[in-house]
Amino acid sequence: MRRAADGFLSLIAALVALSVVGLPIWAAVTALLSDLVPVWVWGPVVLLGGMGGIIAASFARKAVRGVHPMRDRRR
């Protein structure tokens, strides 16, 4: 039961990470497509997306293994 709860918490952490990174990326891409910001902003937007993807994938991997988001190994 503890692994299921820890996995659920890790899944919630992955979804929060995606939303925290996804909303600024969406706003930046919208601004880029509307020509409100310079073209060089694509670089930081892509880097932010990559970092967010790595963090979300890490939490998702923990969710599958049943590891609490704040731990490295199972309890």
C-alpha positions in Angstrom: 0.0 0.0 0.0 2.9 2.4 0.8 4.4 1.9 -2.7 1.0 2.7 -4.3 0.7 5.9 -2.3 4.3 6.9 -3.0 3.8 6.2 -6.7 0.7 8.4 -6.7 2.6 11.2 -5.0 5.3 10.9 -7.7 2.7 11.0 -10.4 1.2 14.2 -8.9 4.8 15.7 -8.8 5.3 14.8 -12.4 2.0 16.5 -13.4 2.9 19.6 -11.3 6.3 19.8 -13.0 4.7 19.6 -16.4 2.2 22.3 -15.6 4.8 24.6 -14.0 7.0 24.3 -17.1 4.3 23.9 -19.7 2.4 27.1 -19.1 5.4 29.4 -19.5 6.4 27.5 -22.6 2.9 27.8 -24.1 2.9 31.6 -23.4 6.4 32.0 -24.9 5.5 30.1 -28.0 2.4 32.1 -28.4 4.4 35.3 -28.1 7.0 34.0 -30.6 4.4 33.0 -33.1 2.7 36.5 -32.8 6.1 38.2 -33.3 5.9 39.9 -29.9 9.4 38.8 -28.9 12.7 38.3 -30.8 13.5 35.1 -32.5 16.5 34.3 -30.2 13.9 33.5 -27.4 13.4 30.1 -29.1 16.7 28.9 -27.6 15.7 29.4 -23.9 12.2 28.1 -24.6 13.6 24.9 -26.0 16.1 24.5 -23.1 13.2 25.1 -20.6 11.2 22.4 -22.3 14.1 20.0 -22.2 14.7 20.6 -18.5 11.0 20.3 -17.7 10.8 17.0 -19.7 13.8 15.6 -17.8 12.3 16.5 -14.4 8.8 15.1 -15.4 10.4 11.9 -16.7 12.3 11.5 -13.5 9.2 11.8 -11.4 7.3 9.5 -13.8 10.0 6.9 -13.5 9.7 7.1 -9.7 5.9 6.8 -10.0 6.3 3.5 -11.9 8.7 2.1 -9.4 6.7 3.3 -6.4 9.3 5.6 -4.9 8.3 8.7 -2.9 9.1 12.0 -4.8 11.6 13.1 -2.1 13.5 9.8 -1.9 16.0 8.0 -4.1 15.0 4.4 -3.1 12.0 2.6 -1.9 11.1 2.5 1.7 
